[in-house]
Amino acid sequence: MGNTCAMDGGITKAILYVDGFNLYRRCLESHPDTKWLDLVAFARNLLPEYRVVKVHYFTARIKPVASSDPRAPQRQQAYLRALATLSKVEVHLGHFRADVRWMVAHPQEIDPDTGKRRLVRVRKIEEKGSDVNLAVRMLVDAHAGRAGLYVALTNDSDQAETLRVIKSELGQATGLVLPMETAKGSKELMGTAPDFVGYVTRDLLLASQLPDKILDEHGTITRPPEWAEKSDGPQPSAWGPSNR
């Protein structure tokens, strides 16, 4: 397969595919001052030896039923609006699904009348679509030869086959960025032998923040106050000194 688009002035092009829900749960949720993330700056800081030509971001719009914080959808909307000002970022939206189900109680209890484990009704909320969207986008881009390196930011082992196909069947170089130290990452993903391996650090996130105020065609987008940077500046990283 031809790959004439893979280089630019001798520098390999790279595309980053961000599993937004995985990144949020693993890195951002407990560190609000990192949530106003500039995905282009983040990709460049993560891949300094490559020319990042695109960042695909996979997420879903928060519904009030999917969050205990009524302001969460408003903050997310501000962030998605800010991302729309970045020409190299493309947002792909899945959706949240909320179902009421019967599930085994925790800790487990035995119903004395039936001798079976006691069940309770719960509202189960799942994010749907992003994993499939990410896999399809990576495969389409790799098949078209739009870069020389295709990098997935995820710890979802379901993407192992995506990386494996891109590398072994399409003959393209792959990258894997884990939202934690590599030693704790998915063995299935690491088993695909990616050509590039990195991981997300707090220092990397803090170095890749959007401006507090951004202008678009509708006016000013302001960083949510709940996501304000700490006044005492960046703290030493608990996630390691490097993204490699």
SERO-4910 file (N, C-alpha, C, O; in steps of 0.05 Angstrom, whole numbers):
BEGIN
 pado doro    nc1    nc2    nc3   cac1   cac2   cac3    cc1    cc2    cc3    oc1    oc2    oc3
  Met    A     17    -24      0      0      0      0     18     25      0     37     26     15
  Gly    A     11     44    -17     26     69    -17     21     85      8      0     83     20
  Asn    A     41    101     15     38    117     39     51    144     35     68    153     50
  Thr    A     44    157     13     57    182      5     51    205     24     65    225     24
  Cys    A     30    202     41     23    224     59     36    221     86     31    238    104
  Ala    A     53    201     90     63    194    116     85    213    126     90    216    150
  Met    A     98    227    108    121    245    115    115    273    107    100    279     88
  Asp    A    127    292    121    125    320    114    152    333    121    158    338    144
  Gly    A    168    339     99    194    350    104    212    332    119    229    342    135
  Gly    A    209    306    116    226    287    130    216    280    158    228    263    171
  Ile    A    194    292    167    183    287    194    158    270    190    140    276    174
  Thr    A    156    248    206    133    230    204    108    243    215    108    256    236
  Lys    A     86    241    200     60    251    209     48    231    228     52    207    226
  Ala    A     33    242    247     19    225    267     -9    235    271    -15    259    269
  Ile    A    -27    216    276    -55    223    283    -60    210    311    -53    187    315
  Leu    A    -72    226    328    -79    217    355   -109    212    358   -125    229    350
  Tyr    A   -116    190    370   -144    182    374   -149    180    404   -138    162    417
  Val    A   -165    198    415   -168    200    444   -194    188    453   -216    197    446
  Asp    A   -192    167    470   -216    156    483   -222    174    506   -211    171    528
  Gly    A   -240    193    502   -245    214    521   -255    204    548   -247    214    569
  Phe    A   -273    184    548   -283    173    573   -262    159    589   -261    162    613
  Asn    A   -244    144    575   -222    131    589   -203    151    601   -194    148    623
  Leu    A   -196    172    585   -178    192    595   -190    206    619   -176    212    639
  Tyr    A   -216    212    618   -229    226    640   -229    209    666   -221    219    687
  Arg    A   -237    184    663   -239    167    687   -212    162    699   -209    162    724
  Arg    A   -191    158    683   -165    150    693   -148    174    702   -132    171    720
  Cys    A   -152    198    690   -133    220    695   -147    245    704   -138    258    723
  Leu    A   -169    253    691   -179    280    695   -199    283    717   -201    304    730
  Glu    A   -214    262    723   -237    263    741   -229    274    769   -243    291    780
  Ser    A   -207    265    779   -198    273    806   -178    297    805   -168    304    826
  His    A   -174    308    781   -156    331    779   -169    352    761   -162    355    738
  Pro    A   -189    367    772   -204    387    757   -187    408    743   -195    418    722
  Asp    A   -164    414    754   -147    435    742   -134    426    716   -120    441    703
  Thr    A   -138    401    708   -126    391    683   -148    387    661   -141    379    639
  Lys    A   -173    392    667   -195    385    649   -197    404    625   -209    397    605
  Trp    A   -187    429    627   -189    449    605   -166    443    586   -150    460    580
  Leu    A   -167    419    575   -144    408    560   -143    416    531   -163    412    516
  Asp    A   -121    428    522   -116    435    494   -106    409    481    -83    402    484
  Leu    A   -123    396    466   -116    370    455    -93    372    434    -78    353    430
  Val    A    -91    395    420    -70    398    400    -43    401    415    -23    388    408
  Ala    A    -42    419    435    -17    423    450    -10    397    464     14    390    466
  Phe    A    -30    383    475    -25    357    488    -12    337    469      7    324    476
  Ala    A    -23    335    444    -12    316    425     16    324    417     33    306    414
  Arg    A     21    349    413     48    358    406     68    353    429     90    344    424
  Asn    A     60    358    453     78    352    476     82    323    480    103    314    489
  Leu    A     62    307    473     64    278    476     81    266    454     95    246    459
  Leu    A     80    278    430     94    267    407    112    287    394    108    295    371
  Pro    A    133    297    409    149    319    399    166    312    374    175    330    360
  Glu    A    170    286    369    186    278    346    170    274    321    180    266    300
  Tyr    A    144    279    323    126    275    300    111    301    294    109    320    310
  Arg    A    100    303    270     82    325    262     53    316    265     44    300    249
  Val    A     40    325    286     12    317    291     -6    332    271     -7    357    271
  Val    A    -20    317    254    -37    329    234    -66    329    241    -82    343    229
  Lys    A    -74    312    261   -102    310    269   -104    298    296    -89    280    304
  Val    A   -124    307    311   -131    294    337   -161    288    336   -177    306    333
  His    A   -168    263    338   -196    254    339   -203    249    368   -189    234    382
  Tyr    A   -225    262    377   -233    260    405   -260    247    407   -279    257    394
  Phe    A   -262    225    422   -287    209    423   -299    212    451   -287    204    471
  Thr    A   -324    222    452   -337    226    477   -367    224    473   -376    216    452
  Ala    A   -383    232    493   -412    233    491   -421    256    508   -409    263    528
  Arg    A   -443    268    499   -454    291    514   -466    280    541   -481    261    541
  Ile    A   -459    293    562   -468    285    589   -498    292    591   -506    314    584
  Lys    A   -513    273    601   -541    279    608   -544    283    638   -528    272    653
  Pro    A   -563    298    646   -567    302    675   -569    276    691   -559    274    714
  Val    A   -581    255    679   -583    230    693   -557    215    695   -554    197    711
  Ala    A   -537    224    680   -511    210    680   -491    223    699   -468    215    700
  Ser    A   -499    244    713   -481    258    731   -496    267    756   -519    275    755
  Ser    A   -481    267    778   -493    277    803   -490    307    805   -501    320    823
  Asp    A   -475    319    786   -470    348    786   -487    361    764   -482    356    741
  Pro    A   -507    377    772   -524    389    751   -510    408    732   -521    414    711
  Arg    A   -486    418    740   -472    437    723   -452    422    704   -440    435    687
  Ala    A   -450    396    707   -431    382    690   -437    384    660   -418    389    644
  Pro    A   -462    382    651   -468    385    622   -460    413    612   -451    416    590
  Gln    A   -464    434    629   -457    461    621   -427    464    617   -418    477    598
  Arg    A   -411    452    636   -382    454    633   -373    438    609   -355    448    594
  Gln    A   -384    415    604   -376    400    581   -382    415    555   -366    415    536
  Gln    A   -405    428    554   -412    443    530   -392    465    525   -385    471    502
  Ala    A   -383    479    546   -363    500    543   -337    488    532   -324    500    515
  Tyr    A   -330    464    542   -305    451    533   -307    443    504   -289    447    488
  Leu    A   -330    431    496   -333    423    468   -333    447    449   -323    446    427
  Arg    A   -345    469    459   -344    494    443   -316    504    440   -308    513    419
  Ala    A   -300    502    461   -272    510    460   -256    492    441   -240    502    425
  Leu    A   -261    466    441   -247    448    423   -254    454    394   -237    450    376
  Ala    A   -278    464    389   -286    471    362   -270    493    350   -270    497    325
  Thr    A   -255    508    366   -238    530    356   -211    519    346   -196    534    335
  Leu    A   -205    494    352   -180    482    344   -183    467    318   -198    447    317
  Ser    A   -171    477    297   -176    466    270   -167    437    267   -177    423    250
  Lys    A   -148    428    283   -138    401    280   -153    380    296   -147    357    295
  Val    A   -173    390    312   -188    371    329   -215    365    316   -229    383    307
  Glu    A   -222    340    315   -249    332    307   -262    316    329   -250    296    339
  Val    A   -285    324    337   -300    311    359   -320    292    348   -335    298    329
  His    A   -320    268    359   -339    247    351   -356    239    375   -346    232    396
  Leu    A   -383    242    372   -400    239    395   -415    212    394   -427    204    375
  Gly    A   -412    197    416   -429    174    421   -453    183    437   -463    205    434
  His    A   -462    166    456   -485    174    472   -485    158    498   -473    136    500
  Phe    A   -498    169    518   -502    155    543   -529    141    543   -549    151    533
  Arg    A   -529    117    554   -553    101    556   -558     95    586   -540     85    600
  Ala    A   -582    100    595   -589     94    623   -612     73    623   -633     78    612
  Asp    A   -607     51    637   -627     30    639   -630     23    669   -612     25    684
  Val    A   -655     15    675   -660      4    702   -658    -27    700   -672    -39    684
  Arg    A   -641    -38    717   -636    -67    716   -637    -79    744   -633    -65    764
  Trp    A   -641   -105    744   -638   -120    769   -610   -132    769   -601   -145    750
  Met    A   -595   -127    791   -568   -136    794   -564   -147    822   -578   -141    841
  Val    A   -543   -164    824   -537   -177    850   -527   -155    870   -510   -139    863
  Ala    A   -538   -155    894   -531   -136    914   -502   -140    923   -491   -162    922
  His    A   -489   -117    931   -462   -119    941   -461   -104    969   -470    -81    971
  Pro    A   -451   -118    990   -442   -145    990   -465   -165    985   -488   -159    990
  Gln    A   -457   -189    975   -477   -208    968   -493   -218    993   -481   -221   1015
  Glu    A   -519   -221    989   -536   -232   1010   -553   -254    999   -560   -254    975
  Ile    A   -559   -273   1015   -576   -296   1007   -604   -291   1018   -608   -287   1042
  Asp    A   -623   -293   1000   -652   -290   1008   -660   -315   1023   -659   -337   1011
  Pro    A   -668   -313   1048   -674   -337   1064   -698   -352   1053   -701   -376   1058
  Asp    A   -716   -338   1038   -740   -352   1028   -734   -368   1003   -746   -389    999
  Thr    A   -716   -358    986   -711   -372    960   -684   -386    960   -680   -404    944
  Gly    A   -666   -378    978   -639   -390    978   -621   -380    956   -599   -390    952
  Lys    A   -631   -359    942   -616   -347    920   -604   -320    929   -612   -308    949
  Arg    A   -584   -311    913   -572   -284    919   -593   -263    915   -609   -263    896
  Arg    A   -594   -243    934   -613   -222    933   -607   -202    910   -583   -195    907
  Leu    A   -627   -194    895   -624   -175    874   -635   -148    882   -653   -146    898
  Val    A   -623   -126    871   -633    -99    875   -636    -85    848   -622    -92    829
  Arg    A   -655    -66    847   -658    -50    823   -638    -27    823   -636    -13    843
  Val    A   -624    -24    801   -604     -3    799   -608     11    772   -619      0    753
  Arg    A   -599     36    771   -598     50    745   -570     48    735   -551     60    746
  Lys    A   -566     34    713   -540     30    701   -536     49    678   -552     49    659
  Ile    A   -515     65    679   -509     85    658   -484     76    643   -463     71    655
  Glu    A   -486     75    617   -464     66    600   -460     86    578   -479     97    567
  Glu    A   -435     90    571   -428    107    548   -425     88    524   -410     69    525
  Lys    A   -440     94    503   -442     76    480   -432     89    455   -436    113    450
  Gly    A   -418     74    438   -411     84    411   -383     93    408   -372     90    386
  Ser    A   -370    104    428   -344    115    425   -323     95    417   -305    100    401
  Asp    A   -324     71    429   -304     50    423   -305     42    394   -285     38    381
  Val    A   -330     39    384   -333     31    356   -324     54    337   -311     50    317
  Asn    A   -332     78    344   -325    102    328   -294    104    326   -284    110    305
  Leu    A   -280    100    349   -251    102    349   -239     81    331   -221     87    315
  Ala    A   -248     57    334   -237     35    317   -241     40    288   -222     36    272
  Val    A   -265     48    280   -270     53    252   -253     76    241   -242     74    219
  Arg    A   -251     97    256   -236    120    247   -207    113    243   -195    121    223
  Met    A   -195     98    262   -167     90    259   -163     73    235   -144     77    220
  Leu    A   -180     54    231   -177     35    208   -180     50    181   -165     44    163
  Val    A   -200     68    180   -204     83    155   -179    100    149   -170    100    126
  Asp    A   -169    114    169   -146    131    164   -121    115    157   -106    123    139
  Ala    A   -117     93    171    -94     76    165    -95     64    137    -75     63    123
  His    A   -119     56    129   -123     44    102   -117     65     81   -106     59     60
  Ala    A   -124     91     87   -119    112     67    -91    123     69    -83    139     52
  Gly    A    -75    114     88    -47    123     90    -45    153     97    -28    166     85
  Arg    A    -62    163    115    -62    192    120    -40    201    139    -37    225    143
  Ala    A    -25    182    150     -3    189    168     17    166    168     14    146    154
  Gly    A     39    170    183     58    149    186     57    135    213     70    114    217
  Leu    A     41    146    231     38    134    258      9    140    267     -1    162    266
  Tyr    A     -4    119    276    -32    120    286    -32    113    315    -27     90    323
  Val    A    -39    133    332    -35    130    361    -62    131    375    -78    149    372
  Ala    A    -67    110    391    -92    108    407    -86    115    436    -68    103    448
  Leu    A   -101    134    447    -99    139    476   -122    125    489   -145    134    488
  Thr    A   -117    102    501   -138     86    513   -125     64    530   -102     58    527
  Asn    A   -141     53    549   -133     29    562   -155      7    558   -156    -12    573
  Asp    A   -171     12    538   -192     -7    531   -181    -30    515   -173    -26    492
  Ser    A   -181    -54    527   -169    -77    513   -185    -84    488   -175    -99    471
  Asp    A   -209    -74    485   -225    -80    461   -211    -68    436   -217    -76    413
  Gln    A   -193    -49    439   -180    -36    417   -155    -52    408   -141    -44    389
  Ala    A   -149    -74    422   -125    -89    415   -126    -99    386   -107    -98    371
  Glu    A   -150   -109    378   -152   -119    351   -149    -97    330   -139   -101    308
  Thr    A   -159    -73    337   -155    -50    319   -126    -45    314   -117    -42    291
  Leu    A   -110    -43    335    -82    -38    332    -68    -61    318    -50    -57    302
  Arg    A    -76    -86    324    -64   -109    311    -69   -109    281    -50   -115    265
  Val    A    -93   -103    272   -100   -103    244    -84    -81    229    -74    -85    208
  Ile    A    -83    -57    242    -69    -35    229    -39    -42    225    -28    -35    204
  Lys    A    -28    -55    244      1    -62    243      6    -86    225     24    -85    207
  Ser    A     -8   -108    229     -1   -133    216    -14   -135    188     -2   -148    170
  Glu    A    -38   -124    184    -51   -128    158    -49   -104    140    -49   -106    116
  Leu    A    -48    -80    152    -46    -55    136    -17    -46    134    -11    -28    118
  Gly    A      1    -57    150     29    -51    148     36    -23    157     55    -11    148
  Gln    A     20    -12    176     24     16    186     35     15    214     30     -4    230
  Ala    A     49     36    222     60     38    249     38     47    268     22     64    261
  Thr    A     38     36    292     18     42    312     31     54    337     55     49    342
  Gly    A     16     69    352     24     79    377      3     74    398    -21     73    392
  Leu    A     12     72    423     -6     68    446      1     88    468     24     88    477
  Val    A    -18    103    477    -14    121    500    -34    112    522    -58    112    518
  Leu    A    -23    104    544    -39     94    567    -45    116    587    -26    132    593
  Pro    A    -69    118    597    -75    139    616    -67    132    645    -81    138    664
  Met    A    -44    119    647    -32    111    673     -4    101    667      4    100    643
  Glu    A     11     94    688     38     83    683     35     58    666     17     42    669
  Thr    A     55     54    648     53     32    629     51      5    643     39    -14    633
  Ala    A     64      2    666     64    -23    680     36    -32    688     31    -56    692
  Lys    A     17    -13    691    -10    -19    699    -29    -20    676    -53    -24    680
  Gly    A    -19    -17    652    -36    -17    628    -45    -44    619    -36    -65    629
  Ser    A    -63    -44    599    -74    -68    588    -53    -85    575    -39    -76    557
  Lys    A    -50   -110    584    -31   -128    572    -39   -135    543    -21   -140    527
  Glu    A    -65   -136    538    -74   -141    510    -65   -119    491    -56   -125    469
  Leu    A    -67    -94    500    -58    -72    483    -28    -72    479    -18    -69    457
  Met    A    -13    -77    501     16    -78    499     25   -101    482     46   -100    469
  Gly    A      9   -123    482     16   -146    466     14   -142    436     23   -159    421
  Thr    A      3   -120    427      3   -114    398     29   -103    388     31    -97    364
  Ala    A     48   -100    406     75    -90    399     74    -63    384     84    -60    362
  Pro    A     62    -42    397     61    -16    384     89     -4    380    107    -10    395
  Asp    A     92     12    359    118     24    352    124     47    371    148     54    374
  Phe    A    104     59    383    108     81    402     91     74    426     68     67    424
  Val    A    103     78    450     88     75    475     93     99    493    116    107    497
  Gly    A     72    110    503     74    133    521     52    130    542     35    113    541
  Tyr    A     53    148    562     31    149    581     27    178    590     44    195    588
  Val    A      3    182    601     -5    209    608      5    215    636      2    199    654
  Thr    A     17    239    639     26    248    665     12    274    673      2    288    655
  Arg    A     11    280    698     -1    305    707     14    329    696      2    349    688
  Asp    A     41    327    696     57    349    685     50    354    656     49    377    648
  Leu    A     46    333    640     39    336    612     12    350    609      9    367    592
  Leu    A     -7    342    625    -33    355    624    -32    384    632    -45    401    619
  Leu    A    -17    390    653    -15    418    662     -1    436    642     -7    460    640
  Ala    A     17    424    626     31    439    606     15    442    580     24    455    561
  Ser    A    -10    431    579    -25    431    555    -53    442    559    -73    431    548
  Gln    A    -56    463    574    -82    475    580    -89    497    560    -72    511    550
  Leu    A   -115    500    555   -125    521    538   -123    548    553   -121    548    577
  Pro    A   -124    571    538   -126    597    551   -151    598    568   -171    585    561
  Asp    A   -151    614    589   -175    616    606   -199    628    591   -222    622    598
  Lys    A   -193    645    571   -215    657    555   -208    653    526   -186    658    517
  Ile    A   -228    644    511   -225    639    482   -248    652    468   -271    651    477
  Leu    A   -243    663    445   -263    676    429   -271    658    406   -254    646    393
  Asp    A   -297    655    401   -307    643    376   -328    660    364   -332    683    373
  Glu    A   -342    651    344   -361    667    330   -385    676    347   -400    694    340
  His    A   -389    662    369   -412    668    387   -404    686    410   -422    695    424
  Gly    A   -379    690    415   -370    706    437   -347    694    452   -330    682    440
  Thr    A   -347    698    479   -325    689    495   -332    663    509   -353    659    521
  Ile    A   -313    644    508   -315    619    522   -296    621    546   -272    626    543
  Thr    A   -307    616    570   -291    619    595   -287    593    608   -305    576    610
  Arg    A   -262    589    617   -256    564    632   -274    563    657   -276    582    672
  Pro    A   -288    540    661   -305    537    684   -290    542    710   -267    532    713
  Pro    A   -301    557    729   -286    563    754   -279    538    769   -259    538    783
  Glu    A   -295    517    767   -289    492    781   -264    479    770   -252    462    783
  Trp    A   -256    487    745   -232    476    733   -208    495    734   -189    492    719
  Ala    A   -209    515    751   -188    535    753   -162    522    761   -161    503    776
  Glu    A   -140    534    749   -114    524    756   -108    531    785   -117    551    795
  Lys    A    -93    514    798    -86    519    826    -68    543    828    -50    547    812
  Ser    A    -73    560    848    -59    585    851    -30    582    857    -14    600    852
  Asp    A    -22    559    869      6    555    876     22    541    854     44    533    858
  Gly    A     10    540    830     25    530    807     25    500    805     15    486    823
  Pro    A     37    490    784     38    461    779     52    446    802     72    456    813
  Gln    A     41    424    810     52    408    831     69    385    820     65    377    797
  Pro    A     88    375    835    103    352    825     84    329    818     65    323    832
  Ser    A     90    316    796     72    296    786     72    271    803     93    261    811
  Ala    A     48    260    808     46    234    821     46    212    801     45    188    808
  Trp    A     46    219    775     43    199    754     70    195    739     70    181    719
  Gly    A     91    206    749    117    202    736    126    227    722    110    244    714
  Pro    A    152    230    717    164    254    705    162    256    675    168    277    664
  Ser    A    154    235    661    156    235    632    132    221    620    118    205    633
  Asn    A    127    228    595    106    214    580    116    189    566    100    176    553
  Arg    A    141    183    568    152    159    555    154    136    574    163    114    567
***
